[in-house]
C-alpha cells in the first residue's frame, strides 16, 4: 500500500468519445414530443447518438481502449506515467498513489497533462495528504 493515495475522475468520460459515422445507425432511438395517448398514434422521430452512451454494455471497454490508445503516445516521453495510467484506471476513475510526496505530485501532474492532451479532463481530485490538497 502507498503512504499517499489520490483519486480523480474523467469529466464526462463517455461523452468524450465520438462514434464513427458508420456506427451511428447501431445506436438509433425513437423520440416523440407528443403526450402519451391511447387514442392517437404519436409522431415519432428517429435520432442517433453521436457519442458513446454510458448505458451500453460495451461502453466501459470502449473507454478503456480509447484511454490506452491515447496514453500509448506518451510511452517514450513519460514511461512511468503511462504504466501508472495503464494499471490505475477503473472505468473513468484514476486510483493511484505513492510513498513520497514529490513522486505523487509528479505522477498526478503528468497524468493530468497526458489525459488533457487526449481531451479528457481529470477532476474531483481526492487525496489523504494535506500538502496535495493544498496544491
N, CA, C and O atoms as CSV, one atom per row, in Angstrom:
chain,resi,resn,atom,element,x,y,z
A,1,UNK,N,N,0.830,-1.191,0.000
A,1,UNK,CA,C,0.000,0.000,0.000
A,1,UNK,C,C,0.865,1.242,0.000
A,1,UNK,O,O,1.981,1.243,0.521
A,2,UNK,N,N,0.340,2.286,-0.586
A,2,UNK,CA,C,1.055,3.555,-0.654
A,2,UNK,C,C,0.746,4.423,0.555
A,2,UNK,O,O,-0.350,4.365,1.112
A,3,UNK,N,N,1.721,5.224,0.953
A,3,UNK,CA,C,1.513,6.159,2.056
A,3,UNK,C,C,0.585,7.295,1.638
A,3,UNK,O,O,-0.209,7.786,2.440
A,4,UNK,N,N,0.689,7.705,0.381
A,4,UNK,CA,C,-0.148,8.788,-0.143
A,4,UNK,C,C,-1.008,8.222,-1.271
A,4,UNK,O,O,-0.502,7.624,-2.220
A,5,UNK,N,N,-2.295,8.421,-1.148
A,5,UNK,CA,C,-3.236,7.947,-2.172
A,5,UNK,C,C,-3.908,9.148,-2.833
A,5,UNK,O,O,-4.067,10.202,-2.217
A,6,UNK,N,N,-4.294,8.973,-4.084
A,6,UNK,CA,C,-5.096,10.003,-4.744
A,6,UNK,C,C,-6.051,9.352,-5.733
A,6,UNK,O,O,-5.789,8.282,-6.282
A,7,UNK,N,N,-7.158,10.031,-5.935
A,7,UNK,CA,C,-8.178,9.582,-6.890
A,7,UNK,C,C,-8.627,10.790,-7.709
A,7,UNK,O,O,-8.598,11.930,-7.243
A,8,UNK,N,N,-9.031,10.511,-8.911
A,8,UNK,CA,C,-9.569,11.539,-9.787
A,8,UNK,C,C,-10.516,10.859,-10.768
A,8,UNK,O,O,-10.488,9.641,-10.939
A,9,UNK,N,N,-11.348,11.665,-11.403
A,9,UNK,CA,C,-12.246,11.079,-12.386
A,9,UNK,C,C,-12.220,11.904,-13.660
A,9,UNK,O,O,-11.949,13.104,-13.628
A,10,UNK,N,N,-12.501,11.258,-14.776
A,10,UNK,CA,C,-12.522,11.946,-16.070
A,10,UNK,C,C,-13.882,12.616,-16.231
A,10,UNK,O,O,-14.923,11.966,-16.143
A,11,UNK,N,N,-13.855,13.911,-16.466
A,11,UNK,CA,C,-15.095,14.663,-16.644
A,11,UNK,C,C,-15.831,14.167,-17.887
A,11,UNK,O,O,-15.282,14.159,-18.989
A,12,UNK,N,N,-17.072,13.758,-17.693
A,12,UNK,CA,C,-17.940,13.287,-18.779
A,12,UNK,C,C,-17.201,12.342,-19.723
A,12,UNK,O,O,-17.187,12.535,-20.939
A,13,UNK,N,N,-16.593,11.327,-19.139
A,13,UNK,CA,C,-15.688,10.439,-19.874
A,13,UNK,C,C,-16.307,9.847,-21.139
A,13,UNK,O,O,-15.704,9.916,-22.210
A,14,UNK,N,N,-17.480,9.279,-21.030
A,14,UNK,CA,C,-18.071,8.614,-22.190
A,14,UNK,C,C,-18.434,9.615,-23.290
A,14,UNK,O,O,-18.380,9.289,-24.476
A,15,UNK,N,N,-18.798,10.817,-22.893
A,15,UNK,CA,C,-19.164,11.835,-23.878
A,15,UNK,C,C,-17.954,12.402,-24.610
A,15,UNK,O,O,-18.117,13.171,-25.557
A,16,UNK,N,N,-16.755,12.042,-24.194
A,16,UNK,CA,C,-15.542,12.497,-24.868
A,16,UNK,C,C,-15.222,11.648,-26.097
A,16,UNK,O,O,-14.357,12.008,-26.895
A,17,UNK,N,N,-15.914,10.528,-26.248
A,17,UNK,CA,C,-15.605,9.588,-27.329
A,17,UNK,C,C,-16.675,9.685,-28.416
A,17,UNK,O,O,-17.843,9.373,-28.184
A,18,UNK,N,N,-16.261,10.115,-29.590
A,18,UNK,CA,C,-17.179,10.230,-30.730
A,18,UNK,C,C,-17.369,8.867,-31.389
A,18,UNK,O,O,-16.454,8.045,-31.437
A,19,UNK,N,N,-18.561,8.656,-31.886
A,19,UNK,CA,C,-18.833,7.455,-32.676
A,19,UNK,C,C,-18.481,7.719,-34.136
A,19,UNK,O,O,-18.706,8.818,-34.644
A,20,UNK,N,N,-17.938,6.726,-34.797
A,20,UNK,CA,C,-17.691,6.823,-36.234
A,20,UNK,C,C,-19.040,6.848,-36.953
A,20,UNK,O,O,-19.997,6.217,-36.504
A,21,UNK,N,N,-19.113,7.566,-38.053
A,21,UNK,CA,C,-20.378,7.691,-38.790
A,21,UNK,C,C,-20.991,6.340,-39.130
A,21,UNK,O,O,-22.209,6.176,-39.061
A,22,UNK,N,N,-20.160,5.377,-39.495
A,22,UNK,CA,C,-20.690,4.066,-39.883
A,22,UNK,C,C,-21.268,3.280,-38.704
A,22,UNK,O,O,-21.927,2.262,-38.914
A,23,UNK,N,N,-21.032,3.734,-37.468
A,23,UNK,CA,C,-21.557,3.033,-36.294
A,23,UNK,C,C,-22.769,3.726,-35.671
A,23,UNK,O,O,-23.408,3.166,-34.780
A,24,UNK,N,N,-23.081,4.906,-36.119
A,24,UNK,CA,C,-24.172,5.667,-35.504
A,24,UNK,C,C,-25.539,5.027,-35.717
A,24,UNK,O,O,-26.429,5.193,-34.882
A,25,UNK,N,N,-25.724,4.299,-36.815
A,25,UNK,CA,C,-27.016,3.650,-37.046
A,25,UNK,C,C,-27.294,2.545,-36.035
A,25,UNK,O,O,-28.450,2.168,-35.838
A,26,UNK,N,N,-26.269,2.026,-35.400
A,26,UNK,CA,C,-26.452,0.960,-34.406
A,26,UNK,C,C,-27.011,1.497,-33.091
A,26,UNK,O,O,-27.453,0.722,-32.243
A,27,UNK,N,N,-26.994,2.811,-32.919
A,27,UNK,CA,C,-27.480,3.394,-31.661
A,27,UNK,C,C,-28.579,4.425,-31.932
A,27,UNK,O,O,-28.551,5.548,-31.427
A,28,UNK,N,N,-29.527,4.010,-32.733
A,28,UNK,CA,C,-30.690,4.854,-33.003
A,28,UNK,C,C,-31.689,4.737,-31.858
A,28,UNK,O,O,-31.718,3.746,-31.128
A,29,UNK,N,N,-32.506,5.780,-31.721
A,29,UNK,CA,C,-33.601,5.717,-30.756
A,29,UNK,C,C,-34.764,6.561,-31.273
A,29,UNK,O,O,-34.590,7.456,-32.100
A,30,UNK,N,N,-35.940,6.252,-30.765
A,30,UNK,CA,C,-37.158,6.954,-31.170
A,30,UNK,C,C,-37.514,8.000,-30.125
A,30,UNK,O,O,-37.316,7.801,-28.926
A,31,UNK,N,N,-38.051,9.135,-30.612
A,31,UNK,CA,C,-38.425,10.214,-29.704
A,31,UNK,C,C,-39.742,10.807,-30.168
A,31,UNK,O,O,-40.004,10.912,-31.366
A,32,UNK,N,N,-40.563,11.191,-29.208
A,32,UNK,CA,C,-41.815,11.860,-29.524
A,32,UNK,C,C,-42.030,12.999,-28.539
A,32,UNK,O,O,-41.824,12.840,-27.336
A,33,UNK,N,N,-42.445,14.143,-29.058
A,33,UNK,CA,C,-42.787,15.279,-28.198
A,33,UNK,C,C,-44.255,15.232,-27.786
A,33,UNK,O,O,-44.694,16.019,-26.947
A,34,UNK,N,N,-45.015,14.307,-28.376
A,34,UNK,CA,C,-46.443,14.196,-28.079
A,34,UNK,C,C,-46.667,13.584,-26.703
A,34,UNK,O,O,-45.890,12.748,-26.243
A,35,UNK,N,N,-47.736,14.014,-26.064
A,35,UNK,CA,C,-48.154,13.401,-24.802
A,35,UNK,C,C,-48.667,11.988,-25.093
A,35,UNK,O,O,-49.335,11.775,-26.105
A,36,UNK,N,N,-48.366,11.032,-24.229
A,36,UNK,CA,C,-48.880,9.672,-24.447
A,36,UNK,C,C,-50.412,9.666,-24.450
A,36,UNK,O,O,-51.047,10.253,-23.574
A,37,UNK,N,N,-50.988,9.001,-25.439
A,37,UNK,CA,C,-52.443,8.932,-25.559
A,37,UNK,C,C,-52.800,7.629,-26.269
A,37,UNK,O,O,-52.212,7.294,-27.297
A,38,UNK,N,N,-53.762,6.901,-25.718
A,38,UNK,CA,C,-54.155,5.623,-26.312
A,38,UNK,C,C,-54.981,5.815,-27.582
A,38,UNK,O,O,-55.101,4.879,-28.373
A,39,UNK,N,N,-55.547,6.987,-27.798
A,39,UNK,CA,C,-56.417,7.232,-28.949
A,39,UNK,C,C,-55.687,7.831,-30.149
A,39,UNK,O,O,-56.270,7.979,-31.223
A,40,UNK,N,N,-54.441,8.167,-29.971
A,40,UNK,CA,C,-53.723,8.843,-31.048
A,40,UNK,C,C,-52.318,8.258,-31.176
A,40,UNK,O,O,-51.607,8.077,-30.187
A,41,UNK,N,N,-51.945,7.971,-32.402
A,41,UNK,CA,C,-50.607,7.448,-32.666
A,41,UNK,C,C,-49.597,8.602,-32.562
A,41,UNK,O,O,-49.792,9.640,-33.196
A,42,UNK,N,N,-48.529,8.441,-31.779
A,42,UNK,CA,C,-47.572,9.545,-31.626
A,42,UNK,C,C,-46.729,9.745,-32.890
A,42,UNK,O,O,-46.455,8.800,-33.630
A,43,UNK,N,N,-46.332,10.982,-33.114
A,43,UNK,CA,C,-45.427,11.289,-34.219
A,43,UNK,C,C,-44.011,11.014,-33.711
A,43,UNK,O,O,-43.511,11.698,-32.818
A,44,UNK,N,N,-43.383,10.003,-34.297
A,44,UNK,CA,C,-42.056,9.586,-33.846
A,44,UNK,C,C,-40.968,10.184,-34.721
A,44,UNK,O,O,-41.125,10.338,-35.932
A,45,UNK,N,N,-39.864,10.513,-34.074
A,45,UNK,CA,C,-38.674,10.984,-34.774
A,45,UNK,C,C,-37.545,10.014,-34.452
A,45,UNK,O,O,-37.448,9.510,-33.333
A,46,UNK,N,N,-36.694,9.756,-35.439
A,46,UNK,CA,C,-35.554,8.855,-35.255
A,46,UNK,C,C,-34.300,9.702,-35.067
A,46,UNK,O,O,-33.991,10.572,-35.881
A,47,UNK,N,N,-33.589,9.428,-33.980
A,47,UNK,CA,C,-32.323,10.112,-33.703
A,47,UNK,C,C,-31.212,9.083,-33.568
A,47,UNK,O,O,-31.467,7.891,-33.393
A,48,UNK,N,N,-29.970,9.563,-33.652
A,48,UNK,CA,C,-28.806,8.699,-33.466
A,48,UNK,C,C,-27.858,9.369,-32.474
A,48,UNK,O,O,-27.708,10.591,-32.465
A,49,UNK,N,N,-27.232,8.555,-31.651
A,49,UNK,CA,C,-26.211,9.088,-30.754
A,49,UNK,C,C,-24.964,9.424,-31.561
A,49,UNK,O,O,-24.627,8.727,-32.519
A,50,UNK,N,N,-24.286,10.490,-31.171
A,50,UNK,CA,C,-23.007,10.875,-31.774
A,50,UNK,C,C,-21.836,10.485,-30.885
A,50,UNK,O,O,-20.689,10.445,-31.329
A,51,UNK,N,N,-22.136,10.201,-29.638
A,51,UNK,CA,C,-21.111,9.887,-28.643
A,51,UNK,C,C,-21.423,8.541,-28.003
A,51,UNK,O,O,-22.519,8.001,-28.151
A,52,UNK,N,N,-20.432,8.012,-27.289
A,52,UNK,CA,C,-20.629,6.753,-26.570
A,52,UNK,C,C,-21.684,6.962,-25.494
A,52,UNK,O,O,-21.634,7.941,-24.750
A,53,UNK,N,N,-22.623,6.055,-25.414
A,53,UNK,CA,C,-23.675,6.101,-24.402
A,53,UNK,C,C,-23.235,5.234,-23.227
A,53,UNK,O,O,-22.938,4.054,-23.419
A,54,UNK,N,N,-23.185,5.784,-22.024
A,54,UNK,CA,C,-22.681,5.012,-20.887
A,54,UNK,C,C,-23.580,3.852,-20.503
A,54,UNK,O,O,-23.162,2.995,-19.725
A,55,UNK,N,N,-24.792,3.793,-21.017
A,55,UNK,CA,C,-25.710,2.708,-20.676
A,55,UNK,C,C,-25.513,1.460,-21.540
A,55,UNK,O,O,-26.103,0.419,-21.256
A,56,UNK,N,N,-24.700,1.549,-22.579
A,56,UNK,CA,C,-24.438,0.406,-23.453
A,56,UNK,C,C,-23.381,-0.477,-22.794
A,56,UNK,O,O,-22.397,0.036,-22.262
A,57,UNK,N,N,-23.570,-1.786,-22.822
A,57,UNK,CA,C,-22.682,-2.702,-22.088
A,57,UNK,C,C,-21.229,-2.645,-22.546
A,57,UNK,O,O,-20.332,-2.937,-21.755
A,58,UNK,N,N,-20.975,-2.283,-23.781
A,58,UNK,CA,C,-19.591,-2.225,-24.270
A,58,UNK,C,C,-18.906,-0.887,-23.984
A,58,UNK,O,O,-17.716,-0.742,-24.262
A,59,UNK,N,N,-19.619,0.078,-23.443
A,59,UNK,CA,C,-19.055,1.413,-23.228
A,59,UNK,C,C,-17.815,1.431,-22.339
A,59,UNK,O,O,-16.852,2.112,-22.689
A,60,UNK,N,N,-17.782,0.720,-21.204
A,60,UNK,CA,C,-16.547,0.720,-20.402
A,60,UNK,C,C,-15.345,0.178,-21.171
A,60,UNK,O,O,-14.235,0.691,-21.035
A,61,UNK,N,N,-15.567,-0.859,-21.978
A,61,UNK,CA,C,-14.480,-1.394,-22.803
A,61,UNK,C,C,-13.995,-0.345,-23.801
A,61,UNK,O,O,-12.790,-0.152,-23.962
A,62,UNK,N,N,-14.927,0.331,-24.470
A,62,UNK,CA,C,-14.556,1.349,-25.456
A,62,UNK,C,C,-13.794,2.501,-24.810
A,62,UNK,O,O,-12.845,3.026,-25.393
A,63,UNK,N,N,-14.207,2.895,-23.609
A,63,UNK,CA,C,-13.495,3.951,-22.892
A,63,UNK,C,C,-12.083,3.505,-22.540
A,63,UNK,O,O,-11.126,4.251,-22.745
A,64,UNK,N,N,-11.946,2.297,-22.012
A,64,UNK,CA,C,-10.624,1.774,-21.653
A,64,UNK,C,C,-9.720,1.682,-22.872
A,64,UNK,O,O,-8.552,2.063,-22.806
A,65,UNK,N,N,-10.242,1.184,-23.974
A,65,UNK,CA,C,-9.447,1.076,-25.202
A,65,UNK,C,C,-9.019,2.454,-25.699
A,65,UNK,O,O,-7.895,2.620,-26.174
A,66,UNK,N,N,-9.897,3.432,-25.596
A,66,UNK,CA,C,-9.572,4.794,-26.024
A,66,UNK,C,C,-8.492,5.401,-25.144
A,66,UNK,O,O,-7.557,6.026,-25.645
A,67,UNK,N,N,-8.616,5.219,-23.827
A,67,UNK,CA,C,-7.596,5.728,-22.900
A,67,UNK,C,C,-6.250,5.090,-23.211
A,67,UNK,O,O,-5.239,5.786,-23.302
A,68,UNK,N,N,-6.232,3.784,-23.371
A,68,UNK,CA,C,-4.969,3.086,-23.659
A,68,UNK,C,C,-4.363,3.546,-24.982
A,68,UNK,O,O,-3.147,3.708,-25.086
A,69,UNK,N,N,-5.189,3.752,-25.971
A,69,UNK,CA,C,-4.701,4.237,-27.266
A,69,UNK,C,C,-3.995,5.591,-27.095
A,69,UNK,O,O,-2.904,5.799,-27.625
A,70,UNK,N,N,-4.622,6.496,-26.359
A,70,UNK,CA,C,-4.055,7.835,-26.192
A,70,UNK,C,C,-2.803,7.844,-25.322
A,70,UNK,O,O,-1.840,8.540,-25.642
A,71,UNK,N,N,-2.799,7.090,-24.234
A,71,UNK,CA,C,-1.622,7.148,-23.352
A,71,UNK,C,C,-0.406,6.477,-23.984
A,71,UNK,O,O,0.727,6.804,-23.632
A,72,UNK,N,N,-0.624,5.540,-24.914
A,72,UNK,CA,C,0.500,4.888,-25.608
A,72,UNK,C,C,1.375,5.900,-26.341
A,72,UNK,O,O,2.570,5.666,-26.524
A,73,UNK,N,N,0.798,7.009,-26.757
A,73,UNK,CA,C,1.548,8.042,-27.476
A,73,UNK,C,C,2.658,8.643,-26.612
A,73,UNK,O,O,3.599,9.241,-27.134
A,74,UNK,N,N,2.549,8.485,-25.299
A,74,UNK,CA,C,3.494,9.103,-24.364
A,74,UNK,C,C,4.427,8.098,-23.700
A,74,UNK,O,O,5.115,8.445,-22.740
A,75,UNK,N,N,4.467,6.863,-24.187
A,75,UNK,CA,C,5.258,5.834,-23.514
A,75,UNK,C,C,6.758,6.099,-23.570
A,75,UNK,O,O,7.494,5.615,-22.710
A,76,UNK,N,N,7.228,6.851,-24.556
A,76,UNK,CA,C,8.661,7.171,-24.627
A,76,UNK,C,C,8.993,8.417,-23.808
A,76,UNK,O,O,10.068,8.516,-23.218
A,77,UNK,N,N,8.062,9.360,-23.781
A,77,UNK,CA,C,8.287,10.611,-23.049
A,77,UNK,C,C,8.100,10.438,-21.538
A,77,UNK,O,O,8.902,10.939,-20.750
A,78,UNK,N,N,7.039,9.728,-21.140
A,78,UNK,CA,C,6.711,9.515,-19.726
A,78,UNK,C,C,6.408,8.035,-19.471
A,78,UNK,O,O,5.260,7.698,-19.182
A,79,UNK,N,N,7.396,7.143,-19.568
A,79,UNK,CA,C,7.113,5.705,-19.434
A,79,UNK,C,C,6.494,5.324,-18.087
A,79,UNK,O,O,5.601,4.478,-18.036
A,80,UNK,N,N,6.956,5.938,-17.000
A,80,UNK,CA,C,6.402,5.612,-15.679
A,80,UNK,C,C,4.953,6.075,-15.552
A,80,UNK,O,O,4.119,5.378,-14.974
A,81,UNK,N,N,4.663,7.244,-16.093
A,81,UNK,CA,C,3.296,7.769,-16.033
A,81,UNK,C,C,2.353,6.923,-16.872
A,81,UNK,O,O,1.227,6.651,-16.455
A,82,UNK,N,N,2.798,6.506,-18.046
A,82,UNK,CA,C,1.968,5.653,-18.906
A,82,UNK,C,C,1.676,4.333,-18.210
A,82,UNK,O,O,0.544,3.850,-18.247
A,83,UNK,N,N,2.677,3.750,-17.580
A,83,UNK,CA,C,2.470,2.500,-16.841
A,83,UNK,C,C,1.483,2.710,-15.692
A,83,UNK,O,O,0.599,1.884,-15.467
A,84,UNK,N,N,1.638,3.813,-14.973
A,84,UNK,CA,C,0.731,4.126,-13.867
A,84,UNK,C,C,-0.700,4.276,-14.376
A,84,UNK,O,O,-1.626,3.708,-13.799
A,85,UNK,N,N,-0.885,5.037,-15.450
A,85,UNK,CA,C,-2.227,5.234,-16.002
A,85,UNK,C,C,-2.820,3.929,-16.508
A,85,UNK,O,O,-4.013,3.680,-16.336
A,86,UNK,N,N,-2.004,3.103,-17.124
A,86,UNK,CA,C,-2.484,1.840,-17.680
A,86,UNK,C,C,-3.005,0.893,-16.604
A,86,UNK,O,O,-3.942,0.133,-16.847
A,87,UNK,N,N,-2.410,0.935,-15.431
A,87,UNK,CA,C,-2.832,-0.002,-14.374
A,87,UNK,C,C,-3.702,0.643,-13.294
A,87,UNK,O,O,-4.139,-0.043,-12.370
A,88,UNK,N,N,-3.959,1.941,-13.393
A,88,UNK,CA,C,-4.634,2.628,-12.291
A,88,UNK,C,C,-6.028,3.145,-12.610
A,88,UNK,O,O,-6.648,3.790,-11.765
A,89,UNK,N,N,-6.533,2.880,-13.803
A,89,UNK,CA,C,-7.891,3.321,-14.118
A,89,UNK,C,C,-8.890,2.212,-13.837
A,89,UNK,O,O,-8.652,1.048,-14.158
A,90,UNK,N,N,-10.009,2.587,-13.233
A,90,UNK,CA,C,-11.175,1.723,-13.133
A,90,UNK,C,C,-12.291,2.502,-13.822
A,90,UNK,O,O,-12.818,3.465,-13.264
A,91,UNK,N,N,-12.640,2.096,-15.006
A,91,UNK,CA,C,-13.560,2.781,-15.910
A,91,UNK,C,C,-13.063,4.228,-16.083
A,91,UNK,O,O,-12.077,4.448,-16.788
A,92,UNK,N,N,-13.723,5.217,-15.458
A,92,UNK,CA,C,-13.283,6.606,-15.634
A,92,UNK,C,C,-12.618,7.180,-14.391
A,92,UNK,O,O,-12.430,8.393,-14.295
A,93,UNK,N,N,-12.260,6.326,-13.442
A,93,UNK,CA,C,-11.632,6.770,-12.200
A,93,UNK,C,C,-10.164,6.381,-12.154
A,93,UNK,O,O,-9.808,5.221,-12.361
A,94,UNK,N,N,-9.320,7.363,-11.880
A,94,UNK,CA,C,-7.893,7.136,-11.679
A,94,UNK,C,C,-7.677,6.950,-10.184
A,94,UNK,O,O,-8.009,7.833,-9.393
A,95,UNK,N,N,-7.121,5.805,-9.794
A,95,UNK,CA,C,-6.896,5.476,-8.386
A,95,UNK,C,C,-5.445,5.057,-8.252
A,95,UNK,O,O,-5.053,4.001,-8.748
A,96,UNK,N,N,-4.640,5.883,-7.581
A,96,UNK,CA,C,-3.214,5.601,-7.500
A,96,UNK,C,C,-2.618,6.231,-6.254
A,96,UNK,O,O,-3.332,6.640,-5.338
A,97,UNK,N,N,-1.295,6.301,-6.240
A,97,UNK,CA,C,-0.605,6.911,-5.110
A,97,UNK,C,C,0.875,6.646,-5.169
A,97,UNK,O,O,1.407,6.241,-6.202
A,98,UNK,N,N,1.539,6.876,-4.054
A,98,UNK,CA,C,2.972,6.662,-3.946
A,98,UNK,C,C,3.404,6.851,-2.510
A,98,UNK,O,O,2.593,7.177,-1.643
A,99,UNK,N,N,4.681,6.645,-2.261
A,99,UNK,CA,C,5.187,6.757,-0.895
A,99,UNK,C,C,5.846,8.093,-0.602
A,99,UNK,O,O,5.990,8.465,0.563
A,100,UNK,N,N,6.248,8.819,-1.632
A,100,UNK,CA,C,6.917,10.111,-1.456
A,100,UNK,C,C,6.086,11.223,-2.087
A,100,UNK,O,O,5.512,11.051,-3.162
A,101,UNK,N,N,6.030,12.355,-1.410
A,101,UNK,CA,C,5.238,13.486,-1.885
A,101,UNK,C,C,5.629,13.907,-3.299
A,101,UNK,O,O,4.759,14.073,-4.153
A,102,UNK,N,N,6.920,14.079,-3.556
A,102,UNK,CA,C,7.378,14.532,-4.872
A,102,UNK,C,C,6.987,13.555,-5.979
A,102,UNK,O,O,6.615,13.964,-7.078
A,103,UNK,N,N,7.076,12.268,-5.677
A,103,UNK,CA,C,6.686,11.232,-6.644
A,103,UNK,C,C,5.202,11.345,-6.988
A,103,UNK,O,O,4.819,11.298,-8.157
A,104,UNK,N,N,4.378,11.495,-5.960
A,104,UNK,CA,C,2.930,11.584,-6.159
A,104,UNK,C,C,2.571,12.869,-6.903
A,104,UNK,O,O,1.726,12.858,-7.799
A,105,UNK,N,N,3.207,13.960,-6.535
A,105,UNK,CA,C,2.949,15.234,-7.202
A,105,UNK,C,C,3.314,15.152,-8.686
A,105,UNK,O,O,2.541,15.582,-9.543
A,106,UNK,N,N,4.478,14.607,-8.984
A,106,UNK,CA,C,4.919,14.463,-10.375
A,106,UNK,C,C,3.983,13.539,-11.152
A,106,UNK,O,O,3.604,13.852,-12.281
A,107,UNK,N,N,3.610,12.410,-10.563
A,107,UNK,CA,C,2.707,11.471,-11.241
A,107,UNK,C,C,1.345,12.094,-11.511
A,107,UNK,O,O,0.784,11.914,-12.592
A,108,UNK,N,N,0.809,12.822,-10.541
A,108,UNK,CA,C,-0.514,13.426,-10.733
A,108,UNK,C,C,-0.466,14.523,-11.793
A,108,UNK,O,O,-1.388,14.638,-12.601
A,109,UNK,N,N,0.593,15.328,-11.801
A,109,UNK,CA,C,0.712,16.392,-12.812
A,109,UNK,C,C,0.892,15.817,-14.217
A,109,UNK,O,O,0.289,16.299,-15.175
A,110,UNK,N,N,1.722,14.791,-14.327
A,110,UNK,CA,C,1.930,14.172,-15.641
A,110,UNK,C,C,0.669,13.457,-16.115
A,110,UNK,O,O,0.334,13.501,-17.299
A,111,UNK,N,N,-0.026,12.801,-15.198
A,111,UNK,CA,C,-1.282,12.133,-15.559
A,111,UNK,C,C,-2.279,13.155,-16.089
A,111,UNK,O,O,-2.951,12.918,-17.093
A,112,UNK,N,N,-2.368,14.275,-15.417
A,112,UNK,CA,C,-3.279,15.337,-15.853
A,112,UNK,C,C,-2.885,15.842,-17.243
A,112,UNK,O,O,-3.748,16.045,-18.097
A,113,UNK,N,N,-1.602,16.041,-17.468
A,113,UNK,CA,C,-1.101,16.522,-18.762
A,113,UNK,C,C,-1.425,15.532,-19.889
A,113,UNK,O,O,-1.942,15.921,-20.936
A,114,UNK,N,N,-1.118,14.260,-19.663
A,114,UNK,CA,C,-1.341,13.229,-20.686
A,114,UNK,C,C,-2.827,13.093,-21.000
A,114,UNK,O,O,-3.207,12.986,-22.166
A,115,UNK,N,N,-3.660,13.095,-19.977
A,115,UNK,CA,C,-5.094,12.932,-20.208
A,115,UNK,C,C,-5.694,14.173,-20.878
A,115,UNK,O,O,-6.576,14.049,-21.728
A,116,UNK,N,N,-5.225,15.360,-20.502
A,116,UNK,CA,C,-5.728,16.576,-21.151
A,116,UNK,C,C,-5.335,16.617,-22.623
A,116,UNK,O,O,-6.087,17.134,-23.449
A,117,UNK,N,N,-4.165,16.077,-22.957
A,117,UNK,CA,C,-3.748,16.008,-24.361
A,117,UNK,C,C,-4.695,15.125,-25.169
A,117,UNK,O,O,-4.822,15.297,-26.381
A,118,UNK,N,N,-5.355,14.189,-24.508
A,118,UNK,CA,C,-6.342,13.322,-25.158
A,118,UNK,C,C,-7.734,13.943,-25.125
A,118,UNK,O,O,-8.695,13.335,-25.598
A,119,UNK,N,N,-7.853,15.153,-24.568
A,119,UNK,CA,C,-9.148,15.820,-24.478
A,119,UNK,C,C,-9.977,15.358,-23.299
A,119,UNK,O,O,-11.194,15.548,-23.280
A,120,UNK,N,N,-9.333,14.755,-22.318
A,120,UNK,CA,C,-10.036,14.230,-21.148
A,120,UNK,C,C,-9.517,14.918,-19.885
A,120,UNK,O,O,-8.352,14.771,-19.516
A,121,UNK,N,N,-10.394,15.663,-19.238
A,121,UNK,CA,C,-10.020,16.425,-18.050
A,121,UNK,C,C,-10.152,15.570,-16.789
A,121,UNK,O,O,-11.227,15.052,-16.484
A,122,UNK,N,N,-9.042,15.432,-16.062
A,122,UNK,CA,C,-9.092,14.781,-14.754
A,122,UNK,C,C,-9.548,15.818,-13.740
A,122,UNK,O,O,-9.006,16.922,-13.690
A,123,UNK,N,N,-10.532,15.470,-12.941
A,123,UNK,CA,C,-11.099,16.418,-11.979
A,123,UNK,C,C,-11.491,15.681,-10.710
A,123,UNK,O,O,-11.252,14.480,-10.586
A,124,UNK,N,N,-12.090,16.395,-9.770
A,124,UNK,CA,C,-12.542,15.837,-8.486
A,124,UNK,C,C,-11.412,15.080,-7.788
A,124,UNK,O,O,-11.582,13.931,-7.380
A,125,UNK,N,N,-10.270,15.729,-7.658
A,125,UNK,CA,C,-9.117,15.105,-7.021
A,125,UNK,C,C,-9.382,14.910,-5.536
A,125,UNK,O,O,-9.877,15.809,-4.856
A,126,UNK,N,N,-9.046,13.731,-5.048
A,126,UNK,CA,C,-9.173,13.395,-3.626
A,126,UNK,C,C,-7.853,12.771,-3.200
A,126,UNK,O,O,-7.278,11.962,-3.927
A,127,UNK,N,N,-7.377,13.148,-2.021
A,127,UNK,CA,C,-6.138,12.570,-1.507
A,127,UNK,C,C,-6.163,12.539,0.016
A,127,UNK,O,O,-6.952,13.238,0.652
A,128,UNK,N,N,-5.300,11.730,0.579
A,128,UNK,CA,C,-5.180,11.665,2.031
A,128,UNK,C,C,-4.009,12.508,2.537
A,128,UNK,O,O,-3.689,12.471,3.725
A,129,UNK,N,N,-3.369,13.267,1.645
A,129,UNK,CA,C,-2.197,14.060,2.008
A,129,UNK,C,C,-2.548,15.546,2.005
A,129,UNK,O,O,-3.027,16.075,1.002
A,130,UNK,N,N,-2.310,16.209,3.123
A,130,UNK,CA,C,-2.667,17.616,3.271
A,130,UNK,C,C,-1.936,18.503,2.266
A,130,UNK,O,O,-2.536,19.432,1.726
A,131,UNK,N,N,-0.665,18.243,2.004
A,131,UNK,CA,C,0.083,19.053,1.036
A,131,UNK,C,C,-0.491,18.919,-0.371
A,131,UNK,O,O,-0.556,19.899,-1.113
A,132,UNK,N,N,-0.902,17.719,-0.737
A,132,UNK,CA,C,-1.503,17.511,-2.061
A,132,UNK,C,C,-2.830,18.261,-2.174
A,132,UNK,O,O,-3.166,18.776,-3.241
A,133,UNK,N,N,-3.575,18.323,-1.084
A,133,UNK,CA,C,-4.855,19.037,-1.085
A,133,UNK,C,C,-4.631,20.521,-1.352
A,133,UNK,O,O,-5.419,21.159,-2.050
A,134,UNK,N,N,-3.561,21.062,-0.798
A,134,UNK,CA,C,-3.283,22.489,-0.922
A,134,UNK,C,C,-2.791,22.889,-2.305
A,134,UNK,O,O,-2.842,24.066,-2.660
A,135,UNK,N,N,-2.318,21.928,-3.090
A,135,UNK,CA,C,-1.760,22.250,-4.420
A,135,UNK,C,C,-2.808,22.242,-5.488
A,135,UNK,O,O,-2.502,22.492,-6.654
